[in-house]
Amino acid sequence: MVPIASDLANNLVTAAVALSALSIISLAALRGWRDWIQFKREELAAGHVAAQDPTVPHAGSRIEIADLKERLRKLEAIAAGVDL
């Protein structure tokens, strides 16, 4: 049988270690976030915006292409005599 004081001490140590680990991770994440925000501010101040990959079409272009594909599918169905 384990004394109650020993269980309480183990739980307290576990809670303290978990809180310390959470604090360290949170501080590291906050530091990274602040550095990233500062980097973006400097990037905007310099007038350099990250260029989009030229192989990836713009969102508006993708919507337009999808619309054209849908129209083409409907026209092909009409030409084949299929009712939609």
C-alpha positions as CSV (number, residue, x, y, z in Angstrom):
1,M,0.0,0.0,0.0
2,V,1.3,3.4,-1.0
3,P,1.0,6.3,1.4
4,I,-1.2,9.2,0.3
5,A,1.5,11.7,0.8
6,S,3.7,9.9,-1.8
7,D,0.8,10.0,-4.4
8,L,0.3,13.7,-3.7
9,A,4.0,14.4,-4.1
10,N,4.2,12.5,-7.4
11,N,1.1,14.2,-8.8
12,L,2.5,17.6,-7.7
13,V,5.9,16.9,-9.4
14,T,4.1,15.6,-12.6
15,A,1.9,18.8,-12.7
16,A,5.0,21.0,-12.2
17,V,6.9,19.3,-15.0
18,A,3.9,19.5,-17.3
19,L,3.4,23.2,-16.6
20,S,7.1,23.9,-17.1
21,A,7.1,22.1,-20.5
22,L,3.9,23.9,-21.6
23,S,5.5,27.2,-20.6
24,I,8.7,26.5,-22.5
25,I,6.8,25.4,-25.7
26,S,4.4,28.4,-25.5
27,L,7.3,30.9,-25.1
28,A,9.2,29.3,-28.0
29,A,6.0,29.5,-30.2
30,L,5.5,33.2,-29.2
31,R,9.0,34.0,-30.0
32,G,8.6,32.4,-33.5
33,W,5.4,34.2,-34.1
34,R,6.9,37.6,-33.2
35,D,9.9,37.0,-35.4
36,W,7.6,36.0,-38.3
37,I,5.5,39.1,-37.8
38,Q,8.6,41.3,-37.7
39,F,9.9,39.6,-40.9
40,K,6.6,40.3,-42.7
41,R,6.6,44.0,-41.5
42,E,10.2,44.4,-42.9
43,E,9.1,42.7,-46.1
44,L,6.2,45.1,-46.6
45,A,8.3,48.1,-45.7
46,A,10.9,47.1,-48.3
47,G,8.2,46.6,-50.9
48,H,9.0,43.0,-51.5
49,V,6.0,40.7,-51.5
50,A,6.6,37.0,-51.9
51,A,6.0,36.1,-55.5
52,Q,3.4,33.5,-56.4
53,D,4.6,30.3,-58.0
54,P,4.1,30.9,-61.8
55,T,3.1,27.2,-62.3
56,V,0.1,27.6,-60.0
57,P,-2.8,29.5,-61.6
58,H,-4.4,32.4,-59.8
59,A,-7.6,31.6,-57.8
60,G,-9.8,33.6,-60.2
61,S,-8.3,31.7,-63.2
62,R,-9.0,28.4,-61.6
63,I,-12.6,29.3,-61.0
64,E,-12.9,30.5,-64.6
65,I,-11.3,27.3,-65.9
66,A,-13.7,25.2,-63.8
67,D,-16.6,27.2,-65.2
68,L,-15.4,26.6,-68.8
69,K,-15.0,22.9,-68.1
70,E,-18.6,22.7,-66.8
71,R,-19.9,24.5,-69.9
72,L,-17.9,22.2,-72.2
73,R,-19.3,19.1,-70.4
74,K,-22.9,20.5,-70.8
75,L,-22.3,21.2,-74.5
76,E,-20.8,17.7,-75.1
77,A,-23.9,16.2,-73.4
78,I,-26.2,18.2,-75.6
79,A,-24.3,17.1,-78.7
80,A,-24.5,13.5,-77.6
81,G,-28.3,13.9,-77.0
82,V,-28.2,13.3,-73.3
83,D,-30.6,15.2,-71.1
84,L,-29.0,16.7,-68.0
